[in-house]
């Protein structure tokens, strides 16, 4: 006979609840990085990120529509926030990724440059 939720031991119910909270917290704690989806040629696109490690050295990589990559060093603040401004000089989709010290992309964004 299977146990109903009410008949499960309190420790089992608590454990299941803690697992749910931990999974939700882990998903919420992932770094976020966002900015405008569209800018005009030679207009600045400002991106803001949060959820990175405090005072972490990162690299911001901007990939132009032609595939050229530009790498920029960045450091987060004491709260793990990051700000970066890109200027799109080439029409089309630009991909922006934040890379950690191990070379792993930890956040991504993109913006489209229009006339």
WORATA-V367066 format. One record per helix or strand of 2 or more residues. SS is the DSSP state (alpha for helix, beta for strand). FROM is the first residue (numbers start at 1). LEN is the number of residues. Records with the same first field share a line. If there is no record, write none. Layout:
BEGIN
SS = FROM-LEN ; FROM-LEN
END
This chain:
BEGIN
alpha = 5-3 ; 10-19
beta = 32-3 ; 38-3 ; 44-7 ; 57-7 ; 69-7 ; 82-6 ; 92-8 ; 105-10
END
